[in-house]
Amino acid sequence: MARECNERCGWFKMPEIKFTKLFINGRFVDSISGKSFETRDPRSGEVIATVAEGDKEDVDLAVKAARKAFDHGKWPRISGFERGRIMSMFADLIEEHLEELAILESLDAGKLHHLCKILDIPGSSNSLRYFAGAADKIHGQTLKCSGEFHGYTLKEPIGVVGLIIPWNFPSIMFHSKVAPALAAGCTMIVKPAEQTPLTALYYAHLAKEAGIPDGVLNVVTGFGPTAGAAISSHMDVDAISFTGSTEVGRLIMAAAAQSNLKPVSLELGGKSPLIIFDDADVEKAIEIAKRAVFFNKGEVCVAGSRVFVQEGIYDEFVKKAAESLKNWVVGDPFDPHVNQGPQVDKKQFERVLQYIESGKRDGATLLTGGKACGEKGYYIEPTIFTDVKEDMLIAKDEIFGPVMSLMKFKTIEEAIEKANNTIYGLAAGIVTNDLNIANTVSRSIRAGMIWINCYAAFDRNCPYGGYKMSGFGKDLGLQALDKYLHEKTVIVPLQGSPW
Ligand code: ADP
């Protein structure tokens, strides 16, 4: 049931917030402590809903349910084809509820509503469809053994997995982990980010409707140091897949090492370079740079926030980049004419503004933006700094906001060296029409994803993951299945062998 929104804008109908409790063993339940927390609308800072706050005891219950569903339930035992069929029904239900889900996603995360409708929510159901199709194609290998043996491998679900999700793409990240884990036959505890719990709980409800058995998909909402840490240090969780900051990735890996040595996969931060060469079309390069830095208000792990422009076009690029932002609209993400919504919460908003201040203090030149905007909510102007030096904080740290650092270079070698001068290695972009430059640079950059003449283009068939301190393990692509599977080797003597 929808009640009429929103006196203020009228761009959408406010859905009733139906799911606010933990989802454990197929039921929505209060947290054991009875505690709850507020999730807020970043357009205003007002409370959208109060959500159950899970802690260690709730995680214990969820793990117990997932363990039982894994050890004795049907999900890991039915055919991959049947799992795929149920996952496809889950995808159908998401598409049926697209409107409501897209509203919740925009409300919770401040994401552009029209993009949630065409990207975030359909991208989520399509992840389920992609891995539904893979569920019956998970094969081991036949091994050629020396001697009189036959050897083969079996791919088996790894067990109970903990999936810890960030707030910048709550739906896409949820399904980029849940879909391959379901296809593999795992059972799971998902912890959405505390800033954006609403769509995850809705997905739990739809999973049950689709016929995913109780205990297979559990959602524990709550905070990182409590609920998240309880998952990563749990002795009965068999693997963790995490997306979030490098700092938290380190904690998760340590917790895994100190508990049961569960394998972890980490998709972490970045400070990705975008390198624009002299032969590029400047207008097109600017559009790519805007997509690289300002897409999703800069709250993007792969944000190409270090933009290196070759000296021959640098001045023209700077002038036209500033001009092109004059028509850029920051505002309510439900307004279809808006380019950029609010940062996710007050903490991020303040953090980004602090980085902007550090850029000013360190002597970078503010070309555009540089401050908050709007009367309320967490809006920040798209900001470009020139004269940025590589040792400034704005050139080194992941800002996770709409802040571009522009730097000049002369030669290909210099561009490669500067691009690689980072602790991170998540992604990079190259803008050139010269095939030799594109090939040389793409092979020389130590990052897991390279875009040539585009940026932040994803496809569910293209694996995605980092180098260096951006983590390891892949989301997307069939490779994403690997982290939810064990590969078991079986060796059998053939007739006539001495055994
Ligand atoms: P931040 O909110 O500071 O940007 P992250 O982006 O790294 O932090 O958070 C991503 C996810 O990791 C969220 O679901 C968060 O609750 C969770 N998390 C935070 N701290 C921990 C922790 N110590 N252990 C496990 N998960 C955590």
Residues whose N, C-alpha, C, O or C-beta is under 5 A from the ligand:
A	BS01	ADP	I164 I165 P166 K191 P192 A193 E194 G222 F223 G224 P225 G228 A229 S232 T243 G244 S245 V248 L251
